[in-house]
Amino acid sequence: MRAPMKEASTVGPAVLADPAFRRRRTQNWLFLGLLYAFFYMTRYNYTAVNAQLAEVLGWSNTDLGVFETVMPLVYGLSVFLNGPLADRIGGKRAFLFGALGVFAMNFAFGACLLLVSKPAAWGLDAGRHRVVLEAARISGGLSPHGLLTTMATLWGINGYFQSFGALAIVKVNAQWFHVRERGGFSAIFGILIRLGLILAFSGAPLLSAHLGLRWAFWVPGASVGVLFLLNWRFMADAPEDVGFAALDTGDEPAHAEGAEAHAGLVEVIKKVFASRAAWTIAFSSMMIGFVRRSVVDAWYPKYFVETYAVPKSALGSFAPYQLAAWGIAICGIAGGFAFGLSSDRIYRGRRAPVITYGFLGMAVVLAAFGVVHRLHLGPWAAAACLMVLSFFVNGSHGMVGGAASMDFGGRRAAATAAGLFDGMQYLAGAFVGMGVGKLLDHWGWSWWMWAPIPFAIVGAATISTLWNVTPDRRSAH
């Protein structure tokens, strides 16, 4: 490894051809990316096993919706407020701080299940609806709903620490990737998200089935702990921290070249929050959040359990569900590459056109999913719809959360831009969390896939207003 330089000059993208630079960037990206993937596992492991949690503790869909409201609400506010902080302290410090909290909260959440001395007993009422016949017995003087409050609080705190993941990853990579590479970066960003979701939705039910429900939280938490150590040792904030010259990433005005990546708070806030384009992207991100958090990233395990009568403990071995879990991931990755490379090569750095197509694709696939459900075409067809929906949702999300955050924040304000874009998406998710649970308890699944369609259409109309906007020095963003 080269000795760190005290003062780094700024060099153009020619340095990207340097094999030493590319090797060091790959190493950085590997450890950073794996930790981010496990952040996703430690965020969605709850969703993957929520049907089992409900069975053990006697919770309704409305009760489960508390978690789907608390987590995205705390996450959304935190990622929004912590963006300027991450820009100020740097991505590495922010990521390591978040990792410690995620590790602790997952262990505490799993430990709460040790308080259950007897699971809830379920049966059928006169109308043949499943109801709790005998409440779960909880040690320590807690009721099942008292335990729900405790666990929801822990999960909300987990959301606070989770918020540093997205902020850190765009902050670090904004120093290492030129603007013309970032569409491709967004594809890699999507791979990490999908890897984390495979680990959560496919792995957590298997951990629960073979080791016990609490291990669905303890194993992912321990993995974050190991990756904390690896990133502390091997990950660097910027090229100049490991002996390379600072990269001219092409996203700052000419007079800012070579300026410090950790700019002043007022400058960072003005750069992002005074931008009409940034607020337009943020509103579009909210529309992605309505679709993503109401269907493809939250409730579909429960959909398979309740629609196709899959035993909760057997969900991990139900083939259509596993197809959906893996297919959502693989199609999400494909969407990331298709959208990212198209924005780089066909649209020359413009992100809005491909995101517009993504929203229109979401609307079409959601309508097709509604028809599949209404015609009772079965779990394999439902899995196929979820897979194709993931292509459009995650292709669009990768562009907003990855490329656009770096483009419109630049080296100095990437985390603040990510906080705005990602935060708005999760705040939208908080609106649909408990609301979806309550509606499912009253009206079932027939409306579930139709409800997000208007948000997809509004998202397409909004982001299309930025059709010709680019983040380079010549655009007034």
PABAPA-861669 format. One record per residue (C-alpha): x, y, z; residue in three letters; residue number from 1. Coordinates in steps of 0.05 Angstrom, whole numbers, plus 5000, padded with zeros to 4 digits. Example, Ala and Ser with C-alpha at 12.3 -4.5 7.8 and 13.67 -1.06 7.14 Angstrom:
REM residues 2
     c1     c2     c3   res     n
   5246   4910   5156   Ala     1
   5273   4979   5143   Ser     2
This chain:
REM residues 477
     c1     c2     c3   res     n
   5000   5000   5000   Met     1
   5026   5069   4984   Arg     2
   5041   5118   5040   Ala     3
   4985   5170   5050   Pro     4
   4999   5237   5019   Met     5
   4993   5300   5062   Lys     6
   4969   5342   5004   Glu     7
   4935   5311   4944   Ala     8
   4929   5344   4877   Ser     9
   4867   5333   4835   Thr    10
   4875   5292   4771   Val    11
   4827   5277   4715   Gly    12
   4795   5211   4696   Pro    13
   4859   5186   4662   Ala    14
   4878   5158   4730   Val    15
   4821   5108   4722   Leu    16
   4866   5069   4674   Ala    17
   4919   5060   4728   Asp    18
   4918   4986   4748   Pro    19
   4940   5003   4820   Ala    20
   4882   5052   4827   Phe    21
   4832   5003   4800   Arg    22
   4856   4947   4846   Arg    23
   4852   4992   4907   Arg    24
   4783   5016   4887   Arg    25
   4759   4945   4878   Thr    26
   4784   4926   4947   Gln    27
   4750   4987   4976   Asn    28
   4685   4971   4940   Trp    29
   4687   4898   4961   Leu    30
   4689   4910   5036   Phe    31
   4644   4970   5033   Leu    32
   4593   4934   4990   Gly    33
   4590   4870   5032   Leu    34
   4576   4911   5094   Leu    35
   4521   4948   5058   Tyr    36
   4490   4882   5035   Ala    37
   4488   4857   5107   Phe    38
   4457   4923   5128   Phe    39
   4400   4903   5082   Tyr    40
   4397   4833   5112   Met    41
   4393   4863   5182   Thr    42
   4337   4909   5159   Arg    43
   4293   4860   5122   Tyr    44
   4303   4797   5164   Asn    45
   4243   4820   5205   Tyr    46
   4199   4824   5142   Thr    47
   4221   4755   5120   Ala    48
   4199   4722   5185   Val    49
   4142   4767   5206   Asn    50
   4091   4713   5193   Ala    51
   4128   4669   5243   Gln    52
   4132   4726   5293   Leu    53
   4057   4736   5286   Ala    54
   4044   4662   5297   Glu    55
   4087   4658   5360   Val    56
   4064   4723   5392   Leu    57
   3992   4726   5368   Gly    58
   4000   4790   5328   Trp    59
   3953   4813   5273   Ser    60
   3972   4844   5207   Asn    61
   3958   4912   5238   Thr    62
   4008   4895   5293   Asp    63
   4060   4875   5242   Leu    64
   4047   4940   5205   Gly    65
   4073   4977   5267   Val    66
   4143   4953   5249   Phe    67
   4132   4971   5175   Glu    68
   4115   5042   5199   Thr    69
   4166   5052   5254   Val    70
   4227   5027   5216   Met    71
   4218   5068   5152   Pro    72
   4195   5129   5191   Leu    73
   4256   5130   5236   Val    74
   4301   5111   5178   Tyr    75
   4272   5164   5132   Gly    76
   4279   5220   5183   Leu    77
   4348   5197   5204   Ser    78
   4376   5190   5133   Val    79
   4349   5259   5118   Phe    80
   4378   5292   5180   Leu    81
   4444   5253   5182   Asn    82
   4463   5268   5110   Gly    83
   4500   5333   5126   Pro    84
   4533   5298   5186   Leu    85
   4560   5242   5142   Ala    86
   4585   5294   5091   Asp    87
   4621   5329   5148   Arg    88
   4653   5269   5184   Ile    89
   4664   5225   5122   Gly    90
   4633   5160   5098   Gly    91
   4679   5112   5135   Lys    92
   4665   5140   5204   Arg    93
   4591   5143   5190   Ala    94
   4589   5071   5165   Phe    95
   4627   5043   5224   Leu    96
   4584   5081   5274   Phe    97
   4521   5053   5240   Gly    98
   4549   4983   5239   Ala    99
   4560   4981   5314   Leu   100
   4488   5002   5326   Gly   101
   4459   4952   5276   Val   102
   4499   4896   5309   Phe   103
   4473   4914   5378   Ala   104
   4400   4923   5358   Met   105
   4395   4857   5320   Asn   106
   4422   4820   5380   Phe   107
   4375   4856   5427   Ala   108
   4315   4843   5381   Phe   109
   4331   4768   5378   Gly   110
   4341   4766   5453   Ala   111
   4269   4791   5463   Cys   112
   4245   4724   5437   Leu   113
   4277   4690   5496   Leu   114
   4222   4722   5538   Leu   115
   4168   4680   5505   Val   116
   4154   4621   5552   Ser   117
   4093   4595   5513   Lys   118
   4072   4614   5441   Pro   119
   4002   4639   5426   Ala   120
   3948   4587   5409   Ala   121
   3907   4600   5346   Trp   122
   3840   4572   5323   Gly   123
   3778   4589   5282   Leu   124
   3719   4631   5303   Asp   125
   3647   4619   5282   Ala   126
   3660   4655   5216   Gly   127
   3720   4609   5202   Arg   128
   3770   4666   5212   His   129
   3835   4652   5248   Arg   130
   3837   4683   5316   Val   131
   3881   4679   5378   Val   132
   3849   4630   5428   Leu   133
   3903   4638   5481   Glu   134
   3953   4695   5485   Ala   135
   4028   4682   5486   Ala   136
   4059   4679   5555   Arg   137
   4115   4729   5564   Ile   138
   4166   4731   5620   Ser   139
   4184   4795   5657   Gly   140
   4113   4818   5667   Gly   141
   4103   4838   5594   Leu   142
   4041   4825   5553   Ser   143
   4046   4806   5479   Pro   144
   4031   4878   5461   His   145
   4080   4903   5513   Gly   146
   4133   4860   5479   Leu   147
   4110   4888   5412   Leu   148
   4123   4959   5438   Thr   149
   4192   4939   5463   Thr   150
   4211   4904   5399   Met   151
   4183   4959   5354   Ala   152
   4225   5010   5394   Thr   153
   4288   4968   5383   Leu   154
   4272   4961   5309   Trp   155
   4263   5036   5304   Gly   156
   4331   5047   5336   Ile   157
   4358   4997   5286   Asn   158
   4329   5042   5232   Gly   159
   4368   5101   5259   Tyr   160
   4434   5064   5254   Phe   161
   4415   5034   5186   Gln   162
   4408   5104   5159   Ser   163
   4484   5112   5158   Phe   164
   4493   5056   5107   Gly   165
   4464   5090   5045   Ala   166
   4495   5157   5065   Leu   167
   4564   5126   5074   Ala   168
   4565   5085   5011   Ile   169
   4549   5143   4965   Val   170
   4595   5190   5004   Lys   171
   4655   5143   4996   Val   172
   4641   5123   4924   Asn   173
   4630   5195   4903   Ala   174
   4705   5204   4916   Gln   175
   4724   5142   4875   Trp   176
   4678   5143   4814   Phe   177
   4676   5193   4756   His   178
   4608   5220   4736   Val   179
   4609   5180   4671   Arg   180
   4618   5115   4710   Glu   181
   4561   5125   4758   Arg   182
   4506   5093   4718   Gly   183
   4547   5029   4719   Gly   184
   4559   5041   4793   Phe   185
   4485   5044   4805   Ser   186
   4480   4974   4776   Ala   187
   4532   4949   4826   Ile   188
   4495   4987   4880   Phe   189
   4433   4947   4859   Gly   190
   4471   4882   4864   Ile   191
   4489   4897   4936   Leu   192
   4416   4913   4953   Ile   193
   4392   4849   4920   Arg   194
   4446   4808   4954   Leu   195
   4423   4834   5021   Gly   196
   4351   4819   5005   Leu   197
   4368   4748   4982   Ile   198
   4404   4738   5048   Leu   199
   4343   4765   5085   Ala   200
   4283   4736   5048   Phe   201
   4315   4669   5030   Ser   202
   4364   4660   5087   Gly   203
   4326   4686   5148   Ala   204
   4268   4636   5142   Pro   205
   4319   4579   5135   Leu   206
   4357   4604   5197   Leu   207
   4292   4607   5235   Ser   208
   4270   4538   5213   Ala   209
   4335   4503   5230   His   210
   4363   4543   5289   Leu   211
   4304   4580   5318   Gly   212
   4271   4647   5305   Leu   213
   4320   4689   5345   Arg   214
   4378   4665   5301   Trp   215
   4347   4700   5242   Ala   216
   4371   4763   5278   Phe   217
   4433   4739   5313   Trp   218
   4469   4710   5252   Val   219
   4460   4772   5209   Pro   220
   4480   4816   5268   Gly   221
   4544   4776   5278   Ala   222
   4560   4783   5204   Ser   223
   4555   4859   5209   Val   224
   4603   4855   5268   Gly   225
   4655   4816   5227   Val   226
   4649   4865   5169   Leu   227
   4656   4924   5216   Phe   228
   4726   4899   5232   Leu   229
   4744   4887   5159   Leu   230
   4721   4957   5138   Asn   231
   4756   4989   5197   Trp   232
   4821   4958   5172   Arg   233
   4815   4958   5095   Phe   234
   4765   5011   5072   Met   235
   4787   5083   5056   Ala   236
   4744   5145   5049   Asp   237
   4779   5173   4987   Ala   238
   4837   5159   4939   Pro   239
   4881   5211   4973   Glu   240
   4875   5174   5039   Asp   241
   4915   5116   5010   Val   242
   4967   5153   4970   Gly   243
   4932   5170   4905   Phe   244
   4916   5239   4880   Ala   245
   4844   5263   4890   Ala   246
   4801   5245   4830   Leu   247
   4768   5300   4789   Asp   248
   4700   5266   4788   Thr   249
   4669   5315   4738   Gly   250
   4610   5335   4782   Asp   251
   4637   5400   4811   Glu   252
   4645   5469   4780   Pro   253
   4714   5483   4753   Ala   254
   4732   5530   4811   His   255
   4716   5474   4861   Ala   256
   4764   5423   4832   Glu   257
   4812   5400   4885   Gly   258
   4768   5428   4941   Ala   259
   4759   5389   5005   Glu   260
   4709   5333   4999   Ala   261
   4683   5348   5070   His   262
   4655   5418   5057   Ala   263
   4623   5465   5108   Gly   264
   4553   5450   5132   Leu   265
   4520   5512   5102   Val   266
   4552   5500   5034   Glu   267
   4531   5427   5033   Val   268
   4459   5444   5051   Ile   269
   4454   5500   5000   Lys   270
   4482   5455   4945   Lys   271
   4427   5404   4953   Val   272
   4366   5438   4983   Phe   273
   4368   5499   4937   Ala   274
   4364   5453   4875   Ser   275
   4297   5445   4839   Arg   276
   4324   5382   4806   Ala   277
   4342   5352   4873   Ala   278
   4272   5363   4900   Trp   279
   4241   5335   4837   Thr   280
   4283   5272   4845   Ile   281
   4265   5269   4919   Ala   282
   4190   5271   4903   Phe   283
   4199   5217   4851   Ser   284
   4236   5176   4903   Ser   285
   4174   5181   4947   Met   286
   4134   5149   4891   Met   287
   4183   5092   4887   Ile   288
   4176   5084   4962   Gly   289
   4100   5076   4957   Phe   290
   4108   5019   4907   Val   291
   4169   4987   4938   Arg   292
   4147   4987   5011   Arg   293
   4076   4966   4997   Ser   294
   4091   4907   4952   Val   295
   4160   4883   4931   Val   296
   4202   4896   4994   Asp   297
   4152   4887   5051   Ala   298
   4089   4845   5048   Trp   299
   4099   4791   4996   Tyr   300
   4122   4735   5046   Pro   301
   4056   4745   5083   Lys   302
   4019   4745   5016   Tyr   303
   4045   4675   5001   Phe   304
   4029   4650   5071   Val   305
   3957   4676   5072   Glu   306
   3938   4668   4998   Thr   307
   3968   4599   4985   Tyr   308
   3961   4569   5056   Ala   309
   4036   4558   5065   Val   310
   4053   4538   5137   Pro   311
   4094   4594   5170   Lys   312
   4151   4547   5189   Ser   313
   4153   4519   5118   Ala   314
   4156   4585   5080   Leu   315
   4231   4578   5068   Gly   316
   4221   4512   5032   Ser   317
   4160   4533   4991   Phe   318
   4187   4533   4919   Ala   319
   4146   4591   4890   Pro   320
   4166   4635   4949   Tyr   321
   4240   4618   4940   Gln   322
   4233   4632   4865   Leu   323
   4203   4700   4883   Ala   324
   4259   4715   4933   Ala   325
   4315   4697   4885   Trp   326
   4279   4722   4823   Gly   327
   4265   4790   4855   Ile   328
   4340   4795   4870   Ala   329
   4364   4772   4801   Ile   330
   4314   4815   4763   Cys   331
   4331   4874   4809   Gly   332
   4404   4865   4790   Ile   333
   4386   4861   4716   Ala   334
   4344   4924   4723   Gly   335
   4403   4960   4756   Gly   336
   4449   4943   4698   Phe   337
   4398   4958   4644   Ala   338
   4379   5025   4674   Phe   339
   4450   5044   4694   Gly   340
   4485   5027   4629   Leu   341
   4429   5058   4588   Ser   342
   4434   5123   4625   Ser   343
   4510   5125   4615   Asp   344
   4514   5102   4543   Arg   345
   4448   5118   4510   Ile   346
   4427   5180   4549   Tyr   347
   4499   5204   4564   Arg   348
   4490   5214   4638   Gly   349
   4417   5234   4639   Arg   350
   4380   5193   4692   Arg   351
   4308   5217   4683   Ala   352
   4291   5180   4618   Pro   353
   4305   5111   4646   Val   354
   4271   5126   4712   Ile   355
   4209   5148   4673   Thr   356
   4208   5082   4636   Tyr   357
   4216   5047   4703   Gly   358
   4154   5080   4732   Phe   359
   4113   5062   4671   Leu   360
   4137   4990   4676   Gly   361
   4116   4987   4749   Met   362
   4045   5009   4732   Ala   363
   4038   4957   4677   Val   364
   4065   4899   4719   Val   365
   4023   4917   4780   Leu   366
   3960   4915   4736   Ala   367
   3982   4847   4709   Ala   368
   3993   4822   4780   Phe   369
   3923   4844   4798   Gly   370
   3895   4803   4740   Val   371
   3937   4742   4760   Val   372
   3909   4745   4831   His   373
   3837   4756   4809   Arg   374
   3839   4698   4760   Leu   375
   3872   4652   4812   His   376
   3930   4635   4767   Leu   377
   3971   4609   4825   Gly   378
   4035   4622   4864   Pro   379
   4083   4611   4805   Trp   380
   4049   4667   4765   Ala   381
   4049   4712   4827   Ala   382
   4124   4699   4835   Ala   383
   4136   4717   4762   Ala   384
   4099   4783   4771   Cys   385
   4140   4801   4832   Leu   386
   4204   4785   4794   Met   387
   4187   4831   4735   Val   388
   4163   4885   4783   Leu   389
   4230   4883   4817   Ser   390
   4265   4896   4751   Phe   391
   4231   4964   4745   Phe   392
   4228   4982   4819   Val   393
   4301   4967   4834   Asn   394
   4327   4993   4768   Gly   395
   4295   5060   4785   Ser   396
   4316   5058   4858   His   397
   4388   5044   4839   Gly   398
   4389   5105   4794   Met   399
   4360   5150   4848   Val   400
   4397   5122   4908   Gly   401
   4463   5110   4872   Gly   402
   4477   5152   4810   Ala   403
   4432   5212   4822   Ala   404
   4455   5221   4894   Ser   405
   4527   5227   4872   Met   406
   4510   5267   4810   Asp   407
   4470   5322   4844   Phe   408
   4508   5322   4909   Gly   409
   4578   5317   4881   Gly   410
   4640   5297   4920   Arg   411
   4624   5345   4976   Arg   412
   4549   5336   4986   Ala   413
   4535   5265   4962   Ala   414
   4511   5241   5030   Ala   415
   4464   5300   5038   Thr   416
   4433   5285   4970   Ala   417
   4428   5211   4987   Ala   418
   4395   5231   5053   Gly   419
   4343   5272   5017   Leu   420
   4328   5221   4963   Phe   421
   4330   5158   5006   Asp   422
   4295   5193   5065   Gly   423
   4235   5214   5023   Met   424
   4228   5143   4997   Gln   425
   4226   5114   5067   Tyr   426
   4180   5168   5094   Leu   427
   4132   5147   5039   Ala   428
   4141   5075   5063   Gly   429
   4122   5096   5133   Ala   430
   4055   5121   5107   Phe   431
   4038   5053   5077   Val   432
   4066   5009   5134   Gly   433
   4012   5004   5186   Met   434
   3960   5027   5136   Gly   435
   3973   4966   5092   Val   436
   3968   4920   5153   Gly   437
   3901   4950   5174   Lys   438
   3872   4946   5104   Leu   439
   3894   4874   5097   Leu   440
   3859   4856   5162   Asp   441
   3794   4887   5137   His   442
   3794   4874   5062   Trp   443
   3846   4820   5046   Gly   444
   3894   4816   4988   Trp   445
   3850   4831   4927   Ser   446
   3865   4906   4927   Trp   447
   3938   4901   4949   Trp   448
   3973   4903   4881   Met   449
   3926   4954   4850   Trp   450
   3934   5009   4902   Ala   451
   4006   5032   4884   Pro   452
   3991   5043   4809   Ile   453
   3971   5117   4816   Pro   454
   4037   5131   4851   Phe   455
   4076   5099   4794   Ala   456
   4040   5143   4744   Ile   457
   4052   5206   4784   Val   458
   4125   5187   4790   Gly   459
   4132   5180   4715   Ala   460
   4100   5248   4703   Ala   461
   4144   5282   4755   Thr   462
   4213   5254   4736   Ile   463
   4200   5264   4662   Ser   464
   4205   5340   4674   Thr   465
   4280   5329   4683   Leu   466
   4287   5291   4617   Trp   467
   4345   5333   4590   Asn   468
   4379   5351   4656   Val   469
   4451   5326   4667   Thr   470
   4495   5334   4729   Pro   471
   4557   5360   4694   Asp   472
   4589   5428   4702   Arg   473
   4547   5460   4647   Arg   474
   4479   5444   4679   Ser   475
   4450   5492   4729   Ala   476
   4426   5445   4782   His   477
